[in-house]
Each structure stands twice: as C-alpha cells, then as structure tokens.
Amino acid sequence: YQYLSRYKRKEDLDHFFFTPERTEGTEKECLKLLLEFCGRHNPSWTELSNFTNFLNFQLSKCEKSVFCGPAVGSDFQGF
C-alpha cells in the first residue's frame, strides 16, 4: 500500500523504503488501491493475494538491489 499510494500520487519512489511499523490508510483505502492496480476486473481473493505476494517479493528485491538504491544517482533514476 505504501508504494502504490505514493506511485498514484506521482511521488518520487527512488528514496522511499517500506516501513512495516508505519500504518497508512484504512483497510477500505488499501483494498480500493489493490483493486485498482491488480489489473483484473473483479478479481478473486486468490488473485488479490497472488498480486500482493508477487508485488511484495518484487519490491523487497528492488529495495535490496544495488541498481535501484539512491546511491546509484541519476544514472538509473526511476529504474
């Protein structure tokens, strides 16, 4: 939710890192955002679960990647 809400607001994600302790939004807002970005019309709970698991996996890998870190500078901005 933290990434998707910032992406929707067109905020810079290059210097953002997920913080599990921080609670943002409501359950209703989170579900609405997941439905918007899932890419399926009327997805099942299994499809939403698969989408969130895949997204979490990819974003955690991205945060750990040397190519996606803020130290890389403007060479890979937005990568």
C-alpha positions in Angstrom: 0.0 0.0 0.0 2.8 2.4 0.9 4.4 2.1 -2.6 1.2 2.1 -4.5 -0.3 5.1 -2.8 2.9 7.1 -3.4 3.1 5.9 -7.0 -0.5 7.0 -7.6 0.3 10.5 -6.2 3.3 10.6 -8.6 5.8 10.9 -5.7 9.4 10.0 -6.1 9.9 6.4 -5.1 13.7 6.4 -5.5 14.3 7.4 -1.9 11.4 5.6 -0.3 11.7 2.4 1.7 8.9 0.3 3.1 8.4 0.7 6.9 6.3 -2.1 8.4 5.8 -0.3 11.6 4.1 2.7 9.9 0.4 2.3 9.3 -1.1 4.3 6.5 -4.6 4.5 5.2 -7.6 2.4 6.1 -8.4 -1.2 5.1 -11.0 0.2 2.7 -8.5 2.5 1.0 -6.0 -0.3 0.8 -8.5 -2.7 -0.8 -9.6 0.0 -3.3 -6.0 0.7 -4.3 -5.2 -3.1 -4.7 -8.3 -3.5 -6.9 -7.2 -0.5 -9.0 -3.7 -1.8 -9.6 -4.4 -5.5 -9.7 -5.1 -5.5 -13.5 -8.1 -7.8 -13.3 -11.7 -6.9 -13.5 -13.5 -8.2 -10.4 -10.5 -10.3 -9.1 -11.0 -13.1 -6.7 -9.4 -13.1 -3.2 -6.8 -15.6 -4.5 -5.9 -13.3 -7.4 -5.5 -10.3 -5.0 -3.4 -12.4 -2.7 -1.2 -13.6 -5.5 -0.8 -10.0 -6.7 0.2 -8.6 -3.3 2.6 -11.5 -2.7 4.3 -11.0 -6.0 4.4 -7.2 -5.6 5.9 -7.6 -2.1 8.5 -10.0 -3.3 9.5 -7.8 -6.2 9.6 -4.6 -4.1 11.7 -6.2 -1.4 14.2 -7.4 -4.1 14.2 -3.9 -5.6 15.0 -2.3 -2.2 18.0 -4.6 -1.8 19.3 -4.2 -5.3 22.4 -2.0 -5.8 21.0 -0.9 -9.1 17.8 0.6 -7.5 19.3 2.3 -4.5 19.6 6.0 -4.1 23.4 5.8 -4.1 23.4 5.0 -7.8 22.4 8.6 -8.5 20.8 9.9 -11.6 22.2 7.2 -13.9 19.3 4.9 -13.1 16.7 7.4 -11.8 13.2 5.8 -11.8 14.6 2.4 -12.6 
